[in-house]
Amino acid sequence: MEKYRNVLIIIVVICFSQIIDAKRYENPFDKDTGFTAIASLQCTKSCANGYLTLQTPANPFLYIHVDSFPPVLTHSAKFKITSTNSNGAGIAFCWQSKDVSGYFLNITPLKTYCLGKYEAGKGSAIRRGLNSYITNGENDLKISKSNNKINIICNGVLMDTVTDNSFSGGHIGLYSDNDVTSAYNSVTSTDTYENPGFITRFTDNFEDNNLDGWTKANSDGTVKCEGGVLKASGTTGQLLFLTSGNYSNASCTTVVVNKQGEPSDLYGLSYIDLSLTNTGISLNTYMFVINGNHEWGISTGGNFTTSQDLNIHSTTDTLIVNYSNGSFKFYVNGRLMTSANSNNTHFEAVGYYVAANKSVEFDNFSASNSSSGIVVNPAIKLNKENYMIGGLGIICDIKGRQVASFTDGEYKNKLRNLGKGPYFIIAKDHKNHIIRRAVINLK
């Protein structure tokens, strides 16, 4: 995890030839112009091939422009960190040159972020976080501020919202920790306010062989996309693989295939509560897992419960977790395993858990705060009872794997817990209803 360091690099950028209006600035760094030094501080900088590259040693340096922005502003920079340590770089805003005060926001190669401030040259963190949408390549980091509300945005994703009234308006700039090499592609600043919503739905069928939107929450374990599945292994320690968002009253589902490892080793889904303080980040993980012995387990708030159920295949299984109004329900292959309560109102991430020395394959991950819309194909009239799918039946995915079962024609309630895509409905006991087979497409 990121360790905050009480050092800073601030650069404020302006290129007069690129002013679009009175309070909008852009610099694509095709040349090194528009900087004014106000302190003799050490830094190596160069401008080539459309990038401003900064290499900061142990001592900080400061550049600033005399113009400043009002309390409403959006300030962003596209850049990449090319050094290999865990220190970060980013942007600065509302900077007060007369007493070395203002806000900074940085991100690190560990996919953590820190919003902080300097007051009379003394730095402190306001909010820290971990977000899976921070990449190890080029990032588009942005703050959008309206009076005392600050939105933290990276690559178009709202990561956090903070309320702080330490500074109103001020200068804009670039920020860097000590001992960091960073390359900035462009800077854009406006006097407008952006307020995007948090991510509340995420699906991945792992067909595109990339893991955008995912991150490991620890250093143990390996993950890769191959053959349309996510291959995940815990190595010397457990693997926690997550995707960030704002999930409340959320359903989470996946298909998992047991590959190798001890039969008692656990694997499955997780809901993650990030506890953020000025000194660091802690993960409070709620786990919903199974193993190769037809056993399920659930860990909520430090309490771990386990039992055996022969409806768990321990080869290929579909896991579904529903969270609503403080209550979890854990399903395996459409059968309810257990229920549990929690005091959480929302979770900052959801994802996977794999025990040490265990290898599994995951497919068709879906997490959502709202139920999926249901489209029946081909279109049929469902307002007459004899045209309804009734009785007892099963639901399968496009690979023929059973993902749920239903009774008394309540297949729609089961479909609401699944991810988007086509499913096959097979009514075993149709109770004189005409439709015995159907293809349902969840959008």
N, C-alpha and C positions, 0 to 999 in steps of 0.2 A: 504494500500500500504506500501511497505517497507520504513523504515526510515533509512538512512545511519548513522552508528555510527562510530566514529573515534577511533576504537579500533581494534586490530588484534591478531589472534593466527596464528603462522606459524610453521609448522613442515616440515622438509625435510627428506625424507625417502630413505634409501638405504640398501639393504641386499646383501653383497658381494657374497654370495653363489648362488644368483639368477641373477647375471649379465649374460645376454644372449650375448651381444656384448659390445663394448667399450662405447656405448652411449644408452644403453637400460636397464631399471631397472624395476623390478617387486617385489612387496611385498604383498603376500596374507594374511599377519598378522596371520599366524599360531603361531608365537611367537614374543615377543617384542624385536627386535634386530635392530641394524643398526642406532641408533639415537645418535647424538652428541649435547649436550646442549652448547649454547654459551651465555646464559643469565639465571639468576636465577629468573624466573618468575613463577607465580602460575598457576597450572593446575592439575587436577586429571585425570590420564590416566590408563587404564588397557587393557590387551590383553587376550581374551578368546573366544573360539568357532569360531575362524576365524575372529574376529572383533577387531579393535583397537578403544576403546571407549574413547572419550575426553569429559571432563566436565569442562567448563571454567567459572570462576567467573568474577568479575568486572575487574580484572587485566589480561592483556595478558601474553603469554609466547612465547618463540621462541626456536626452534630446527633447526639445519641446517647441511647439509653435505658439505664437502669441495669441492667435484667435482661440476662442473657446465656444463650447456648445451649450445650449440651454438645458433645463431639467428634463426635457423630452428629447431623446436621441436614440439612434441605433448605430452601433459601431461594430464592424466586422473585419476579419482578416483571414485570408487563405494562406496556409503555411504548412510546413512539415518540419518535424524534429529529426535531425539526422544523426545526433549523438546517441550513444548506446546506453547511457545511464538512465536513471529513473527520474531525473529532474525535468521540469516543464518549461513551457513558453506559452505566450498568449497575447493579450491586449490589456491596455489601460484606458481609463476614462474618468471624467470628472476630476482631472488632475489640477491641483493648486500649486503653481510653481513657486509661489513666495515662501511656502513653509514645507515643501516636499510632502504633500498629502494628496490622497486620492484612492480610487479603487483599482484593483487589478484582477484579472481572471486568467488562470492558466490551465492547461491540460498536460498530461504526461503520457509516455508510452505504455504505462500500466492501465490506461483508460480511466484514470481518475481526473477530477477537476477540483479547483479551489478558487472560490471567490474570496478576496481579502481586501484589506485597506491599509494604507499607511497614514498615520497621523503624526505630523511633525517628525517624519523620518523613522517612526517605529511601526513595524508591520505586525498584523494579526490576521487570522483567518476568520471569515464570517460563515462560510458554508463549504463543506467538502462533500464529494460524492463520487460514485462509480457509475459509469454509463457505457453500455455495450455499443453505442453508436459512434463513439470516438474511435477513429481508425489508427492504424500504425503507419498510414501513408499521409497524404495531404488532407487536412481538415479545414472546414469553413466554420470558424468560431465567431460567435456573435453575442453581444448583449443588446437588449432593447430596454430602455429605461423610461419610465413615466413617473416623474416626481420621486416617490420613495419605493416604487415597485420596480424590481430588476428581473427580467427574464433572461435565463441562460440558455443559449441555443447552439447546437453543434450539428453541422451537416443537415440543417433543416429540421432537426428534432428538438423540441422543448425538453431540456434536461431538468430544469429546476426553476422555481420562482422564489425570490427572496424579497423581503421588505426591510429596507434600511434607509435612514435619512441622514447619514453622516455627511454626505456631500450632495449638492444640488447640481449645478452645471460645472463645466471646466474643460480642460484640454483633453484631447484624445491621443492615444499612443499605442506602442507595442511593449510587451513585457517579456522578460526572460529571467529564469533562475540563473544562478551561477553555474559555470562549467557546462554550458549547453550550446550546441550548434543548431541553429534553426534557419530555415529558408522561407522568406515571405514572398508570395506570388502577387498579392494585391491587398489593398486596404480600401474600404468603402465606409463612409459615415454620412448619416442623414439626420435631419431633425424630425423624424417620424418615429412612431411607436408600433412595434409588432407584438401581437399576443396570440401565438399559435396554441393549439390544444395539445395536451399530453397524448402519447400513444396509448391506446386502450385495446388494440387488437393487433395480433401478430400471428402469421401462419408461415410455415416452411415445410415443403415436401422434399427438400434437399436434392432436387433434380438439377439445379444449376451449378452445383459443385462449388459454391462459395458460402461463406458463413458471415455475410454482412448482417449486422444487428445482433451478433452473438459475442460473448467473451467468456473466458475462464475467470472465475472469481478467486482461484488459487493457482499456484504454480504446478501442481501435480496433475497428472493425467494427459492424455492425448486425444485429439478430435480431428476428424477429417471427413469430407464428403466424398463418397465413392459409390458408384453403382446405384445412385438414387436414394441412398440412405446415409445417415450420420453414424459413423463408426467411432465409438467412444470407449475409452479405457481408463480406469484408474491405475496409476503406476504404484509408486511407493506410498502414496496417500490417496485419499478420496478425490474424486473429480466433481466439481460444482460448475456447471456450464449454464449461463443465464442470458436472457434477453431483457432489456430494461423497458419500463413503461410505468403506467399508473393504473394498477389493477385493483378494482373493488367490485365485489359481487361477480367474480370472474370464474369462468370455466376454463379448464386446461386439459388437453387430451393428447395422446400419442400412441403409436404402435411400437412395441419393443420386442426384439428378438434376442434371446439368451444365447451367447456364443461360447464363452469359455470362462473358467475360473471356478472357485469352490461353489458348490450348490447353495451354501448358506449366505454367500455374498449378495448384498442388496443393491437394487438399481430401480430408478423410477423418476417421478416428477417432484419438483420442489417449488415452493413459494418463498420469496426472500424479502425480509423486512430489513432495510438498511438503516442502521442507527448512526446518525451523523452528529459528530461533536467537533469542537475546535481542535481536538488533539488527534482525531483519526476517524476511521470507519469500521464498524463492526457489522457482521452479517448474522441475523437471526433467521435460521432456515427451518421451514416446515416441510417435512419429507413425507412422500406417499410412495411406498416402494414394495417390490416383491422380490422373490429369489427363486432358485432352482428346486426348492423343496416344497413347492406349492404353498408358500407362506407369504403373507402380506405384513407390512409394518407401517406404522404412522407415527411421526414425531411432531408434536405441536407444543411449543413453549417449554421444551426440555423434557416433556413426558413422552416415553416411547412405549407403544403398544404393538403387540404382534400376535398372530394367530395363523392357523392353517385353513385353507379352503381349496377343495379339489376342483373348483371351477377355474382356478388359476392353472393354466396349461404348463407354465414354466418353460415353454419353448417360444411360441409367438403369442403375445397378449396385448390387449388394448386397455390402456389405463385412462381413466377419466376422473378428474377432481372438480367438484363444484363448490364454490365458496359464495355464500349469500347470507347477509345479515348476521355475521359472526359465527357461522356454522359451516364446517367442511363436511362433504360427503365424498367418499372414495369408492369408485367402482372399478372392477376388473372384469372385462368381457361382458359388460352390461349388468353385472350382479353387484349389488351394494355390499361392500366389505365392512365398512364402519362409518360412524359419524363422530365428529369432534368439534369443540367450540374454541373460539379464539377471540381475543379482545381487539384485534387489529381491524382498522377501518379500510385499509388499503395496503397493497404491497408494491414495492418499487421494482421488482423483477420476478420473473418466473423462469423455469427451465428444468434442467436435468441433474440428477445425482447418480453417481456410479461409485461403488466401493473400491478400495484399493485392490489391485491385481485382478480386477473384473473387466471383461470385455463384452459389450453389447452393441446392437445396432438399433437405432431409433429411426422412425419414419412418421410422416404426417403429423407434425407438431402444430397445435393450434391453441391460442389463448385469446380470450375475448371477454369484455365486460358486458356484452349484450348478446342475446340469443341470435342465432343465424336466421336469415330469411330462408324460407322453404319454397322451392319451385318444383312442382311435379311435372315430369316430362315422360310421355306426352301429356298435354293438358287434358284433365278429366274433371267431370262435375262431381264435387264432393258434397253437394248439398242434399243428395239423396242417399239414404242409408245403404241401398244395394250396390252403390258405386264406391263404397268406402273399403279401405283395407282393414279387415277386422281380425279378431281372434288372436291367436298366438303366432309369433314369428320371430325371425332374426334379421339383422341388418349387417351387410358385408360391405367392405370397401372394394375398390376396383381391382385389388389383387386377390380377392376371394377370401380375405380374412374376416372372421366374425368380429364385429366391433361393438355390437349391442344386441339385446333381445327385448321383446315387448310382449305384453299380454293385453287382452281386451281392446285391441286396436289402438293402443296408446303409443304408436310409433313416433308421432310428432314430438312428444316430450323427450324421447330418446335422441332424436335427431338434433335437438337444440343443444345437446352437449358435445356435438362433434364439430370438427373443422370443416372448412368449405371444400367443395368437390362433389363428385358423383358417388352415390351409394345404391346398393341393391336391396330392395325390401322383398323378403320371401315369407309369405304367410303360410304357416304349417297347418293351422286350423282356421280356415277362412270363414266359418260360420255362415255359409250360403252367400257371402259377398262375392260379387263378380270378379273383382280384381284380386289376383293371387300373387302377382309379381309386379314390381314397379321399379323404375329408376328415379331416384330423387337427387336433384342437384342443389346443394347448399351454396348460397352466394354470400 
